[in-house]
């Protein structure tokens, strides 16, 4: 099931139309229906709110004004040899000591911003 923060490909008239991120899903006043807020990844960015039932959020086809529409959840591919689990949240450890081999020094943008 597609949920908040998922990336979806919206098919319009049975062709890929645009990508969007699901920003919010809240119950509609009509039981069994949901207000789905989409951040449409176009230039400029747009926000749509569509009222959909659960099957439509899960990818079932429907029509809007007679035009076929379908949401398809995008699964991010994992690079070969990479671990599928995301890195744990938190600050990264950065070695700020000068390199003995003359290599470049890593500069922390967070610390640089604090100095400004």
Secondary structure as the mmCIF struct_conf table of DSSP 4:
data_model
#
loop_
_struct_conf.conf_type_id
_struct_conf.id
_struct_conf.beg_label_comp_id
_struct_conf.beg_label_asym_id
_struct_conf.beg_label_seq_id
_struct_conf.end_label_comp_id
_struct_conf.end_label_asym_id
_struct_conf.end_label_seq_id
TURN_TY1_P TURN_TY1_P1 UNK A 4 UNK A 5
STRN STRN1 UNK A 7 UNK A 12
TURN_TY1_P TURN_TY1_P2 UNK A 13 UNK A 14
STRN STRN2 UNK A 15 UNK A 27
BEND BEND1 UNK A 29 UNK A 30
TURN_TY1_P TURN_TY1_P3 UNK A 31 UNK A 32
STRN STRN3 UNK A 33 UNK A 40
BEND BEND2 UNK A 42 UNK A 44
STRN STRN4 UNK A 46 UNK A 53
HELX_RH_AL_P HELX_RH_AL_P1 UNK A 54 UNK A 57
TURN_TY1_P TURN_TY1_P4 UNK A 58 UNK A 59
STRN STRN5 UNK A 62 UNK A 64
TURN_TY1_P TURN_TY1_P5 UNK A 65 UNK A 66
STRN STRN6 UNK A 67 UNK A 73
HELX_LH_PP_P HELX_LH_PP_P1 UNK A 74 UNK A 79
TURN_TY1_P TURN_TY1_P6 UNK A 80 UNK A 81
BEND BEND3 UNK A 82 UNK A 82
BEND BEND4 UNK A 84 UNK A 85
HELX_LH_PP_P HELX_LH_PP_P2 UNK A 86 UNK A 88
BEND BEND5 UNK A 89 UNK A 90
HELX_LH_PP_P HELX_LH_PP_P3 UNK A 91 UNK A 93
BEND BEND6 UNK A 97 UNK A 97
HELX_LH_PP_P HELX_LH_PP_P4 UNK A 98 UNK A 99
TURN_TY1_P TURN_TY1_P7 UNK A 100 UNK A 101
BEND BEND7 UNK A 102 UNK A 102
HELX_LH_PP_P HELX_LH_PP_P5 UNK A 103 UNK A 106
HELX_RH_AL_P HELX_RH_AL_P2 UNK A 109 UNK A 115
#
